[in-house]
């Protein structure tokens, strides 16, 4: 059994040089470090050793001089795994974006000293993004994330402040003036195309599409719909997502449902379950196939049936934005239809409820949308949904 490492840094003498050195384990990177404190048994070395003990007791790493880019990325990633989380503890999509770009930085400049990572190094990483085919807007966003990594290093005295100031000198890529791939803006999907696609989707994915067409909410809100988050006390039901992209800023969000017949088609066992669930869709499909079975079920197939009930990769409890979009694209490719994404449903809703001639050009969307159509429910001209409170677009 190995001996446990000391939590207090040592104070030892290097006989050939006559200087004092300290050995300790960096609490953030987990690596063993050795630093020079000054002349042996001098007030300067003793004060430096005391300062080092204080910083390590507070959870701070070693002095920033010899920190490499890989070590800085490791420290920031541990911070990001704690910071970019929702109230229920699940990681946000921002953590996946950071992991994607940090992997690229580590591959190109992992052994470079963090203090030596300058504008040319950042532009070299940016060029790798362009070569991988990333779009111009995505490249600019990822460059901003790299800057925030070094900003965290400056904040915790891991990197000199001059490094961050130098990285700010690298400007963003401009449209039509770089080799980065340009993307076209998201356009609304045509209603006939959606109607043609719906019969080729399973019941729950089709329900997600219908729910988005009714409310105009984001795909992330649709896949997280639960009955416990729906206020059903009034004439119009209101869905208040507990997790959305502005929840960390204490900004509320309300999605007005209008007619509630859609929710009645998808019963759940408990109010906390997602309304649209791939696991429940699989159970319903298997139950339907078993009920419509015409051949006899032999006892010799009982073991095979048990193995099928416990697959290596079981369906999830709820859909994700990625699996939701993949299901639509797969159905379109299988049946020769034009591919479209769930975000286009949101744009189609905004185009449908936006007045053709707004009295004030440049007005806010909440002010320009008529109250009677703010949630897609056009059956009552005195619809009670207040337009200023609507945040579902």
Helices and strands as residue ranges (DSSP letters): E 12-14, E 19-25, E 32-39, H 43-57, G 64-66, H 69-83, H 93-109, G 114-116, H 119-131, H 136-155, H 161-167, H 191-198, H 203-215, H 219-223, G 227-229, E 230-231, E 237-239, G 247-249, E 255-258, H 261-264, H 278-291, G 299-301, H 302-309, H 321-334, H 342-353, H 365-368, G 371-373, G 387-389
